[in-house]
Amino acid sequence: MPRFYSSAGISRRTVIKATVAGALFAASGFGLARTPGAGADTPVAKIFRGGTVVTVEEGQPLAEAVAVGGGRILAVGSEAEIMALASPGTEIVELDGATVLPGFIDAHGHFMNAPQIVGWVNVSSPPVGPVTSIPEIVTTIRAFMDERRPASGEWVIGYGYDPTVLSDGRELTRDDLDPHFPDNPVMLIHVSGHGCVLNSAGFGIVGIDENTPTPEGGVILRKEGSNEPAGLVMETAFLPIFAHMPQPSQEQLLGVLGDAQEIYTSHGVTTAQEGATNKDDLEFLLRAADEGHLVIDVVSLPIVFDVPALLREYAPDFRGGPMELPDTAAQSFGRYRNRLKLAGIKLVLDGSPQGKTAFWSEPLLTGGPEGEEDYVGAPMVPPEMVTAAVAEFVDKGIQVFSHANGDAAIDMIIDALRAAGVTAADGRRDCVIHSQFVRPDQLAAYAELGMTPSFFTAHTFFWGDVHLENTGPERAAFISPMAAAYERGLRCSNHSDFSVTPMDPFLMMQSAMLRRSRSGVVLGPDQRVDALTALRSLTIDAAWQIFEDDTKGSIAPGKLADLVIVDRNPLDVDPEQLLALQVIETFKEGESVYRRPV
């Protein structure tokens, strides 16, 4: 834990000897980097010294100390240079050999899941949760219900259901759940976030039975030899369920919002993303922001089908259709309102690769989720609808964020941007979230159109073995190809898709560096990146992707003092040991928002 001192006592303390980081800093030939007026117009509130400062700045990657004040970084340099800026009121943070990093940026996730899962049961498999078999799912739900004691008829919701790692080798069904939970509707959300398993009570409430047709682009698994739903519902069949699932009140959400944000701050994350915002979510986030409940920044991506309803908050007279926007729409985007920002519009083009609902150009080797042969998945919406929507967003000057896992889905957004006349010179930074099965020729198209991928390298660990089986070694080896993307000159981010995988930046770093599956297979060793590249994808390049690289993502004068102290330098740690790193303290604009319990 860092120690705090007033600068008045510094003269009585021994000056800390230069560290390796300090020697490297001195060797770089760079002097003090300082915000104009620092120490004069803006008092130095805190100085961090006695460890390593990893700035992630290309010209000055390492430093010895950093001064902050007024919520911003005032100066970065050697310990002697920074200490010369101290005044009697400056607080000195003694790092005791720890490392300061820029605050991590959640490049893609679902912030609104955080206050929800506080009240849900974790049915994830290791290392995220305890479940390895269907009987353990039942036991885990029973223990949760014994503790929470939900009333008869009250929903019981779980998260993290992943059939690919269950020892039973099959999907969970309603028949597994019904004998144990006859009086409560149960919904276990698929680990992809694109589906769920329901018991009979749940099916009764959502109105799905043997007479319900499977919608185009959806999956409703049926019991063998009948049309009766077996349990699993995915994609377009799941969307209406998800949209109308039971929601806590705003007061209940506000009551757990502090705990929810600690999921982020305890891992050094100072900017979170709400990556598929609906109208109710935005109403809550606006209230939370305006009432001062947000301690970190939240970047919101309104989901396309709710955009007109969302924008009425900003343009109340607008009455346009689903693919229409008011001429003033762009004014609603790109600016923070009490720590909340609308960044762009979210399109969902396909589903989940591990759930076999992504959209590929070549068939899966193992068939579809219901045994279909020559299965390539399906798009969530027709290509012509994507083209029309993208044309509207480009015309209005709004950044596009597209969920696309399979290469056929990626083709849809590339074609739509080309049809809209977009080029790299426009500087739009349209983002393809996941970009899992992107092809080399599509990376070239990204460069041509100024697009940027947000990769999901943790898939190599959690579902690498599944992808090998489903797609074969060649396609699986190029999943989330971060090295190839950087070689093309692209800027990339990396994400956890929280709560699909844990909010853990060091897990993301490790997966980008090792690309190793649960069974120990390395997927695409040529796509592994070094530690600094992996760190950039979580900091400065993630900030660039949302047009915030001028204020976040590195430790440089003038930027926000969003900082995290960790016990060791991740650039010096063996990748095998990255998960052992500990966040000691997190600062948002110079103020502590998390401190590790002693």
C-alpha positions as CSV (number, residue, x, y, z in Angstrom):
1,M,0.0,0.0,0.0
2,P,1.5,3.4,-0.9
3,R,2.3,5.7,2.0
4,F,1.2,9.3,2.1
5,Y,3.3,12.2,3.4
6,S,3.1,16.0,3.3
7,S,6.0,17.5,1.4
8,A,6.9,19.4,4.5
9,G,8.6,16.2,5.8
10,I,10.5,15.3,2.6
11,S,13.7,17.0,3.7
12,R,13.9,14.6,6.6
13,R,13.6,11.6,4.4
14,T,16.3,9.7,2.5
15,V,16.0,10.3,-1.2
16,I,15.1,7.0,-2.9
17,K,17.8,5.6,-5.1
18,A,17.3,5.5,-8.9
19,T,15.4,2.5,-10.1
20,V,15.9,0.6,-13.4
21,A,13.0,2.5,-14.8
22,G,14.7,5.7,-13.8
23,A,17.9,4.7,-15.5
24,L,16.0,3.9,-18.7
25,F,14.2,7.2,-18.4
26,A,17.5,9.1,-18.1
27,A,19.0,7.1,-21.0
28,S,16.1,8.1,-23.2
29,G,17.4,11.6,-23.3
30,F,14.0,13.1,-22.4
31,G,13.7,15.8,-19.8
32,L,10.8,17.0,-17.7
33,A,7.4,16.9,-19.5
34,R,5.2,19.6,-18.0
35,T,1.9,21.2,-18.5
36,P,2.3,24.9,-19.2
37,G,1.7,26.8,-16.0
38,A,2.2,23.8,-13.7
39,G,3.3,24.8,-10.3
40,A,2.1,28.3,-10.9
41,D,-1.5,28.5,-12.1
42,T,-2.3,25.0,-10.9
43,P,-1.1,23.8,-7.5
44,V,0.5,20.3,-7.4
45,A,-1.9,18.3,-5.3
46,K,-0.1,14.9,-5.4
47,I,3.3,13.6,-6.4
48,F,3.7,9.9,-7.1
49,R,7.3,8.8,-6.5
50,G,9.5,5.9,-5.5
51,G,8.6,3.4,-8.1
52,T,8.1,3.1,-11.9
53,V,5.8,5.2,-14.0
54,V,4.8,3.5,-17.2
55,T,3.5,6.4,-19.4
56,V,2.7,4.4,-22.6
57,E,4.0,7.5,-24.4
58,E,6.1,6.5,-27.4
59,G,8.8,9.1,-26.8
60,Q,9.0,8.6,-23.0
61,P,7.6,5.2,-22.1
62,L,9.1,5.2,-18.6
63,A,9.5,7.9,-15.9
64,E,10.3,8.1,-12.1
65,A,7.6,10.4,-10.9
66,V,4.4,12.2,-11.8
67,A,2.7,15.3,-10.5
68,V,-1.0,15.9,-10.6
69,G,-3.3,18.8,-9.7
70,G,-6.7,20.1,-10.7
71,G,-7.7,16.6,-11.9
72,R,-4.9,16.5,-14.5
73,I,-1.4,15.4,-15.0
74,L,0.9,18.4,-14.5
75,A,4.3,17.0,-15.1
76,V,6.2,13.7,-15.7
77,G,9.9,13.2,-15.3
78,S,12.7,12.3,-12.9
79,E,12.1,12.2,-9.2
80,A,14.3,15.2,-8.6
81,E,12.5,17.3,-11.3
82,I,9.0,16.4,-10.0
83,M,9.9,16.9,-6.4
84,A,11.1,20.4,-7.2
85,L,7.5,21.3,-8.1
86,A,6.2,20.3,-4.6
87,S,4.7,22.9,-2.3
88,P,3.9,22.6,1.5
89,G,0.4,21.4,0.7
90,T,1.5,18.7,-1.8
91,E,0.7,15.1,-0.9
92,I,3.5,12.7,-1.6
93,V,2.4,9.2,-2.6
94,E,5.3,6.8,-1.8
95,L,5.1,4.0,-4.3
96,D,7.5,1.7,-2.4
97,G,8.6,0.1,-5.7
98,A,5.1,-0.2,-7.1
99,T,4.2,0.9,-10.7
100,V,1.8,3.6,-11.9
101,L,-0.1,2.9,-15.1
102,P,-2.7,4.9,-17.0
103,G,-6.2,4.0,-15.9
104,F,-7.5,1.1,-18.0
105,I,-10.2,1.8,-20.5
106,D,-13.0,-0.8,-21.0
107,A,-13.1,-0.9,-24.8
108,H,-16.2,-3.0,-25.0
109,G,-18.5,-4.3,-22.2
110,H,-21.9,-4.0,-20.7
111,F,-21.7,-1.7,-17.7
112,M,-25.4,-2.2,-16.9
113,N,-24.7,-5.9,-16.2
114,A,-22.6,-4.8,-13.2
115,P,-25.5,-3.6,-11.0
116,Q,-27.6,-6.5,-12.2
117,I,-25.2,-9.4,-11.5
118,V,-24.9,-8.3,-7.9
119,G,-28.3,-9.9,-7.5
120,W,-27.8,-12.9,-9.9
121,V,-26.4,-16.3,-9.3
122,N,-23.0,-17.1,-10.8
123,V,-23.3,-20.4,-12.8
124,S,-20.0,-19.8,-14.7
125,S,-17.3,-22.4,-15.0
126,P,-13.7,-22.0,-13.6
127,P,-11.9,-19.8,-13.3
128,V,-14.9,-17.4,-13.3
129,G,-17.3,-19.6,-11.2
130,P,-17.7,-22.9,-9.6
131,V,-19.7,-25.0,-12.1
132,T,-18.3,-27.9,-14.0
133,S,-21.4,-30.1,-14.5
134,I,-25.2,-29.9,-14.7
135,P,-25.7,-31.3,-11.2
136,E,-23.4,-28.4,-10.0
137,I,-25.6,-25.9,-11.7
138,V,-28.6,-27.2,-9.7
139,T,-26.6,-27.2,-6.5
140,T,-25.3,-23.6,-7.1
141,I,-28.8,-22.3,-7.8
142,R,-30.2,-24.1,-4.7
143,A,-27.5,-22.6,-2.5
144,F,-28.3,-19.1,-3.9
145,M,-32.0,-19.6,-3.3
146,D,-31.4,-20.8,0.2
147,E,-29.5,-17.6,0.9
148,R,-31.7,-15.1,-0.9
149,R,-35.1,-16.9,-0.3
150,P,-37.0,-15.5,-3.3
151,A,-40.8,-15.6,-3.1
152,S,-42.8,-18.2,-5.0
153,G,-43.2,-17.0,-8.6
154,E,-40.2,-14.6,-8.4
155,W,-37.6,-14.9,-11.1
156,V,-34.2,-16.5,-10.3
157,I,-31.6,-15.3,-12.8
158,G,-28.1,-16.7,-13.4
159,Y,-25.2,-15.7,-15.6
160,G,-22.3,-17.4,-17.2
161,Y,-24.0,-20.6,-18.4
162,D,-21.4,-22.3,-20.7
163,P,-22.3,-25.8,-22.0
164,T,-18.9,-26.1,-23.9
165,V,-17.1,-26.9,-20.6
166,L,-19.6,-29.0,-18.8
167,S,-18.5,-32.6,-18.1
168,D,-22.0,-33.8,-19.1
169,G,-21.2,-33.0,-22.8
170,R,-24.7,-31.7,-23.5
171,E,-27.0,-28.7,-23.1
172,L,-28.8,-28.0,-19.9
173,T,-32.6,-28.6,-20.3
174,R,-35.8,-27.6,-18.6
175,D,-36.1,-31.2,-17.4
176,D,-32.9,-30.8,-15.4
177,L,-34.3,-27.7,-13.7
178,D,-38.0,-28.4,-13.3
179,P,-37.9,-31.1,-10.5
180,H,-35.8,-28.8,-8.3
181,F,-37.4,-25.4,-9.0
182,P,-41.1,-25.9,-9.7
183,D,-42.3,-22.7,-8.1
184,N,-39.8,-20.2,-9.5
185,P,-39.1,-19.2,-13.1
186,V,-35.4,-19.7,-13.8
187,M,-33.4,-18.0,-16.5
188,L,-29.7,-18.8,-16.9
189,I,-28.1,-16.4,-19.4
190,H,-25.7,-17.9,-21.8
191,V,-22.1,-16.9,-21.4
192,S,-22.2,-15.1,-24.8
193,G,-25.1,-12.9,-23.6
194,H,-27.0,-14.0,-26.7
195,G,-29.3,-16.5,-25.2
196,C,-30.6,-18.3,-22.1
197,V,-31.9,-21.6,-20.7
198,L,-35.4,-21.5,-19.2
199,N,-37.3,-23.9,-17.0
200,S,-41.0,-24.7,-17.6
201,A,-42.1,-21.9,-15.3
202,G,-39.9,-19.5,-17.3
203,F,-41.2,-20.6,-20.6
204,G,-44.8,-20.1,-19.3
205,I,-44.1,-16.5,-18.4
206,V,-42.3,-15.6,-21.7
207,G,-44.9,-17.4,-23.8
208,I,-42.8,-19.8,-25.7
209,D,-44.3,-23.3,-26.3
210,E,-44.5,-26.0,-28.9
211,N,-46.6,-23.7,-31.1
212,T,-44.0,-20.9,-31.2
213,P,-42.2,-20.8,-34.5
214,T,-38.4,-20.3,-34.5
215,P,-37.8,-16.7,-35.8
216,E,-35.4,-16.1,-38.6
217,G,-31.9,-15.7,-37.1
218,G,-33.0,-17.4,-33.9
219,V,-32.6,-20.7,-32.2
220,I,-35.1,-22.6,-30.0
221,L,-33.8,-26.0,-29.2
222,R,-36.6,-28.6,-29.2
223,K,-36.9,-31.9,-27.3
224,E,-36.0,-34.8,-29.5
225,G,-39.0,-36.1,-31.5
226,S,-41.2,-33.2,-30.6
227,N,-41.7,-29.5,-31.1
228,E,-41.6,-28.7,-27.3
229,P,-38.9,-26.3,-26.3
230,A,-36.0,-28.1,-24.6
231,G,-34.5,-25.1,-22.7
232,L,-32.0,-23.2,-24.8
233,V,-33.2,-20.0,-26.7
234,M,-30.7,-17.9,-28.7
235,E,-30.4,-14.7,-30.7
236,T,-33.6,-13.3,-32.3
237,A,-35.7,-15.8,-30.2
238,F,-33.9,-14.5,-27.1
239,L,-34.1,-10.7,-27.8
240,P,-37.8,-10.3,-26.8
241,I,-37.1,-12.2,-23.7
242,F,-34.1,-10.1,-22.8
243,A,-35.9,-6.9,-23.6
244,H,-38.7,-7.8,-21.2
245,M,-36.8,-9.7,-18.5
246,P,-37.5,-8.6,-14.9
247,Q,-35.7,-5.4,-14.0
248,P,-34.9,-3.9,-10.6
249,S,-36.1,-0.4,-9.9
250,Q,-33.9,2.6,-10.4
251,E,-33.7,2.9,-6.6
252,Q,-32.5,-0.6,-6.3
253,L,-29.9,-0.1,-9.0
254,L,-28.7,3.1,-7.4
255,G,-28.3,1.2,-4.1
256,V,-25.8,-1.3,-5.6
257,L,-24.1,1.1,-8.1
258,G,-21.2,1.7,-5.8
259,D,-20.5,-2.1,-5.6
260,A,-21.0,-2.4,-9.3
261,Q,-18.4,0.4,-10.1
262,E,-16.0,-1.3,-7.7
263,I,-15.9,-4.2,-10.1
264,Y,-14.1,-1.8,-12.4
265,T,-12.1,0.4,-10.0
266,S,-10.7,-2.7,-8.2
267,H,-9.1,-3.7,-11.5
268,G,-7.8,-0.2,-12.3
269,V,-10.5,0.6,-14.9
270,T,-11.4,4.3,-14.9
271,T,-13.6,4.4,-18.1
272,A,-16.3,1.8,-18.6
273,Q,-18.5,1.1,-21.6
274,E,-22.2,0.3,-21.7
275,G,-22.1,-1.4,-25.1
276,A,-25.8,-1.9,-26.0
277,T,-27.8,0.8,-24.3
278,N,-31.6,0.6,-24.5
279,K,-34.0,3.4,-23.5
280,D,-34.5,2.2,-19.9
281,D,-30.7,1.9,-19.4
282,L,-30.1,5.4,-20.7
283,E,-32.8,6.9,-18.4
284,F,-31.1,5.2,-15.4
285,L,-27.6,6.3,-16.5
286,L,-28.7,9.9,-17.0
287,R,-30.2,9.9,-13.5
288,A,-27.1,8.3,-12.0
289,A,-24.9,10.8,-13.8
290,D,-27.0,13.9,-12.9
291,E,-27.3,12.9,-9.3
292,G,-23.5,12.4,-9.0
293,H,-23.4,8.6,-8.6
294,L,-20.9,7.9,-11.3
295,V,-17.3,7.8,-10.0
296,I,-15.8,6.6,-13.3
297,D,-16.6,7.7,-16.9
298,V,-19.2,5.6,-18.7
299,V,-19.3,5.5,-22.5
300,S,-22.7,4.5,-23.9
301,L,-23.5,3.0,-27.2
302,P,-27.2,3.3,-27.9
303,I,-28.5,0.1,-29.7
304,V,-29.8,0.9,-33.1
305,F,-33.4,-0.2,-32.6
306,D,-33.8,2.1,-29.6
307,V,-32.0,5.1,-31.1
308,P,-35.1,7.3,-31.9
309,A,-36.5,6.8,-28.4
310,L,-33.1,7.5,-26.8
311,L,-32.5,10.6,-28.8
312,R,-35.8,12.1,-27.7
313,E,-34.1,12.8,-24.4
314,Y,-31.9,15.2,-26.4
315,A,-34.4,16.1,-29.3
316,P,-37.8,15.8,-27.7
317,D,-39.7,16.9,-30.8
318,F,-38.2,14.2,-33.0
319,R,-40.7,11.6,-34.3
320,G,-38.6,9.7,-36.9
321,G,-38.6,6.0,-37.7
322,P,-36.1,3.3,-36.6
323,M,-33.5,4.2,-39.2
324,E,-34.0,8.0,-39.2
325,L,-32.2,10.6,-37.1
326,P,-32.8,14.3,-36.6
327,D,-30.3,16.6,-38.3
328,T,-29.0,17.6,-34.9
329,A,-28.4,14.0,-33.8
330,A,-24.6,14.3,-33.8
331,Q,-24.8,17.0,-31.2
332,S,-26.0,14.4,-28.7
333,F,-22.8,12.4,-29.2
334,G,-19.1,12.8,-28.2
335,R,-19.5,15.0,-25.0
336,Y,-19.6,14.0,-21.4
337,R,-22.5,14.9,-19.2
338,N,-21.6,14.3,-15.6
339,R,-19.3,11.3,-16.5
340,L,-21.7,9.9,-19.1
341,K,-21.1,10.1,-22.9
342,L,-22.9,8.8,-25.9
343,A,-20.1,7.7,-28.2
344,G,-21.8,6.2,-31.3
345,I,-24.5,3.8,-32.4
346,K,-24.4,0.1,-31.9
347,L,-25.4,-2.4,-34.7
348,V,-25.6,-6.1,-33.9
349,L,-24.8,-8.0,-37.1
350,D,-24.5,-11.6,-35.9
351,G,-24.3,-13.7,-32.8
352,S,-21.8,-15.8,-30.8
353,P,-19.1,-18.0,-32.3
354,Q,-19.0,-20.3,-29.3
355,G,-22.8,-20.5,-29.5
356,K,-22.6,-21.2,-33.2
357,T,-24.8,-18.2,-34.1
358,A,-22.1,-16.0,-35.7
359,F,-22.2,-15.5,-39.5
360,W,-19.4,-17.1,-41.4
361,S,-18.5,-17.4,-45.1
362,E,-17.5,-21.0,-44.7
363,P,-19.4,-23.8,-43.0
364,L,-18.5,-25.0,-39.5
365,L,-16.9,-28.4,-39.3
366,T,-19.3,-29.6,-36.6
367,G,-22.7,-28.4,-38.0
368,G,-25.2,-26.0,-36.5
369,P,-26.6,-25.7,-33.0
370,E,-29.5,-28.0,-34.0
371,G,-27.3,-30.3,-36.1
372,E,-27.7,-28.5,-39.4
373,E,-25.3,-29.5,-42.1
374,D,-23.1,-27.0,-44.1
375,Y,-24.0,-24.4,-41.4
376,V,-22.7,-20.9,-41.7
377,G,-24.9,-19.1,-39.2
378,A,-27.1,-16.2,-40.2
379,P,-27.1,-12.4,-39.9
380,M,-29.2,-10.7,-37.3
381,V,-30.5,-8.2,-39.8
382,P,-30.6,-8.2,-43.6
383,P,-27.6,-6.6,-45.4
384,E,-29.8,-4.0,-47.0
385,M,-31.0,-2.8,-43.6
386,V,-27.4,-2.5,-42.4
387,T,-26.6,-0.5,-45.6
388,A,-29.5,1.9,-45.0
389,A,-28.7,2.4,-41.3
390,V,-25.0,3.0,-41.9
391,A,-25.7,5.5,-44.7
392,E,-27.9,7.5,-42.3
393,F,-25.3,7.4,-39.5
394,V,-22.5,8.5,-41.8
395,D,-24.7,11.3,-43.2
396,K,-25.3,12.5,-39.7
397,G,-21.6,12.3,-38.7
398,I,-22.1,9.6,-36.0
399,Q,-19.5,6.9,-35.3
400,V,-20.7,3.3,-35.9
401,F,-19.9,0.4,-33.6
402,S,-20.8,-3.0,-35.1
403,H,-20.9,-6.3,-33.3
404,A,-19.5,-8.8,-35.8
405,N,-17.8,-12.1,-35.0
406,G,-17.9,-14.0,-38.2
407,D,-16.2,-12.9,-41.4
408,A,-19.5,-12.8,-43.4
409,A,-20.9,-10.4,-40.8
410,I,-17.7,-8.3,-41.1
411,D,-18.3,-8.2,-44.9
412,M,-21.7,-6.6,-44.2
413,I,-20.3,-3.6,-42.4
414,I,-17.4,-3.2,-44.8
415,D,-19.8,-3.2,-47.7
416,A,-22.1,-0.7,-46.0
417,L,-19.3,1.7,-45.2
418,R,-18.0,1.5,-48.8
419,A,-21.5,2.1,-50.1
420,A,-21.7,5.2,-47.9
421,G,-18.5,6.5,-49.5
422,V,-16.4,6.3,-46.3
423,T,-12.6,6.4,-46.7
424,A,-9.7,6.5,-44.1
425,A,-9.3,10.2,-44.8
426,D,-12.6,10.8,-43.1
427,G,-11.2,9.9,-39.7
428,R,-14.4,8.3,-38.5
429,R,-12.8,5.4,-36.6
430,D,-15.8,3.1,-37.1
431,C,-15.3,0.2,-34.8
432,V,-15.9,-3.5,-35.4
433,I,-16.5,-5.0,-32.0
434,H,-15.0,-8.5,-31.6
435,S,-13.7,-8.9,-35.2
436,Q,-13.1,-12.5,-34.1
437,F,-12.9,-14.3,-37.5
438,V,-11.7,-11.4,-39.6
439,R,-9.8,-12.4,-42.7
440,P,-6.5,-10.8,-43.9
441,D,-8.2,-9.1,-46.8
442,Q,-10.7,-7.6,-44.4
443,L,-7.9,-6.1,-42.3
444,A,-6.8,-4.4,-45.6
445,A,-10.3,-3.1,-46.0
446,Y,-10.2,-1.8,-42.4
447,A,-7.1,0.2,-43.3
448,E,-8.7,1.5,-46.5
449,L,-11.9,2.6,-44.8
450,G,-10.3,3.9,-41.5
451,M,-12.0,1.2,-39.5
452,T,-10.7,-0.1,-36.2
453,P,-11.1,-3.5,-34.5
454,S,-11.8,-4.1,-30.8
455,F,-10.5,-7.6,-30.3
456,F,-11.6,-10.2,-27.8
457,T,-8.4,-12.2,-27.2
458,A,-9.7,-13.9,-24.1
459,H,-11.6,-16.2,-26.5
460,T,-8.3,-17.9,-27.1
461,F,-8.4,-19.2,-23.5
462,F,-12.1,-19.6,-22.7
463,W,-13.2,-21.0,-26.1
464,G,-10.1,-21.7,-28.1
465,D,-10.6,-25.4,-28.0
466,V,-14.2,-25.0,-29.1
467,H,-13.2,-22.8,-32.0
468,L,-10.5,-25.4,-33.1
469,E,-13.2,-28.1,-33.2
470,N,-15.8,-25.9,-35.0
471,T,-13.6,-24.1,-37.5
472,G,-10.3,-26.1,-37.8
473,P,-6.8,-25.0,-37.0
474,E,-6.3,-22.5,-39.8
475,R,-9.3,-20.3,-39.0
476,A,-8.9,-20.7,-35.3
477,A,-5.3,-19.6,-35.5
478,F,-6.3,-16.2,-36.9
479,I,-8.9,-15.4,-34.3
480,S,-8.5,-11.9,-32.9
481,P,-5.3,-11.4,-35.0
482,M,-3.8,-8.5,-33.1
483,A,-0.3,-8.8,-34.4
484,A,-1.5,-8.8,-38.0
485,A,-3.7,-5.8,-37.4
486,Y,-0.9,-3.7,-35.9
487,E,1.3,-4.8,-38.8
488,R,-1.3,-3.3,-41.1
489,G,-1.0,0.0,-39.3
490,L,-4.3,-0.4,-37.5
491,R,-4.9,0.7,-34.0
492,C,-6.7,-1.9,-31.9
493,S,-8.3,-2.3,-28.5
494,N,-8.9,-5.4,-26.5
495,H,-11.9,-6.1,-24.3
496,S,-13.6,-8.5,-21.9
497,D,-17.2,-8.1,-23.1
498,F,-18.0,-8.0,-19.4
499,S,-19.8,-9.9,-18.1
500,V,-19.1,-12.5,-20.7
501,T,-15.6,-12.8,-19.3
502,P,-14.3,-11.1,-16.1
503,M,-13.4,-7.5,-15.9
504,D,-9.6,-8.2,-15.6
505,P,-7.2,-6.2,-17.8
506,F,-4.3,-8.5,-16.9
507,L,-6.2,-11.5,-18.1
508,M,-6.7,-9.6,-21.4
509,M,-3.0,-8.8,-21.5
510,Q,-2.1,-12.4,-20.9
511,S,-4.4,-13.8,-23.5
512,A,-3.0,-11.4,-26.1
513,M,0.5,-12.4,-25.3
514,L,0.0,-16.2,-24.9
515,R,-3.1,-17.0,-27.0
516,R,-3.3,-20.3,-25.1
517,S,-6.5,-22.4,-24.8
518,R,-7.8,-24.2,-21.7
519,S,-6.1,-27.4,-22.9
520,G,-2.8,-25.6,-23.5
521,V,-3.0,-25.3,-27.3
522,V,-1.5,-22.0,-28.7
523,L,-3.8,-20.6,-31.3
524,G,-1.7,-18.6,-33.9
525,P,1.7,-18.1,-32.2
526,D,2.5,-15.5,-34.9
527,Q,-0.4,-13.4,-33.6
528,R,1.0,-13.1,-30.1
529,V,2.1,-9.5,-29.1
530,D,4.5,-8.2,-26.6
531,A,3.6,-6.7,-23.3
532,L,3.7,-3.0,-24.3
533,T,1.5,-3.7,-27.3
534,A,-1.0,-5.6,-25.2
535,L,-1.0,-2.7,-22.7
536,R,-1.5,-0.1,-25.4
537,S,-4.6,-2.0,-26.5
538,L,-6.1,-1.4,-23.0
539,T,-5.0,2.2,-22.7
540,I,-4.0,4.7,-25.4
541,D,-5.3,2.8,-28.4
542,A,-8.6,2.1,-26.6
543,A,-8.8,5.8,-25.8
544,W,-8.0,6.7,-29.5
545,Q,-10.9,4.4,-30.6
546,I,-13.4,6.6,-28.8
547,F,-11.7,9.9,-29.6
548,E,-10.3,10.4,-26.1
549,D,-6.6,9.9,-26.7
550,D,-6.1,13.6,-26.2
551,T,-7.3,13.3,-22.6
552,K,-6.8,9.7,-21.6
553,G,-4.8,6.5,-22.2
554,S,-1.3,7.6,-21.3
555,I,0.5,9.5,-18.6
556,A,1.3,12.8,-20.2
557,P,1.0,16.5,-19.1
558,G,-2.5,17.9,-19.7
559,K,-4.3,14.6,-19.6
560,L,-6.7,13.5,-17.0
561,A,-5.1,12.1,-13.9
562,D,-6.7,8.7,-14.4
563,L,-4.1,6.4,-12.8
564,V,-3.7,2.9,-11.3
565,I,-1.0,1.7,-8.9
566,V,-0.1,-2.0,-9.3
567,D,2.3,-3.9,-7.2
568,R,4.6,-4.8,-10.1
569,N,5.4,-3.6,-13.5
570,P,3.4,-5.6,-16.1
571,L,6.1,-4.9,-18.7
572,D,8.7,-6.8,-16.6
573,V,6.5,-9.7,-15.4
574,D,6.5,-13.1,-17.1
575,P,3.2,-13.4,-18.9
576,E,2.5,-16.5,-16.8
577,Q,2.5,-14.3,-13.7
578,L,0.3,-11.5,-15.0
579,L,-2.8,-12.7,-13.2
580,A,-1.0,-12.5,-9.9
581,L,-0.6,-8.7,-10.2
582,Q,-2.5,-6.7,-7.6
583,V,-4.2,-3.3,-8.0
584,I,-3.2,-1.3,-5.0
585,E,-5.1,1.9,-5.7
586,T,-7.1,3.6,-8.5
587,F,-7.4,7.3,-9.1
588,K,-10.0,9.1,-11.2
589,E,-8.9,12.6,-12.1
590,G,-6.5,12.6,-9.1
591,E,-9.0,11.4,-6.5
592,S,-8.8,7.9,-5.0
593,V,-11.8,5.8,-6.1
594,Y,-10.5,2.4,-4.9
595,R,-7.9,1.3,-2.4
596,R,-7.1,-2.4,-1.8
597,P,-8.0,-3.5,1.7
598,V,-5.0,-4.0,4.0
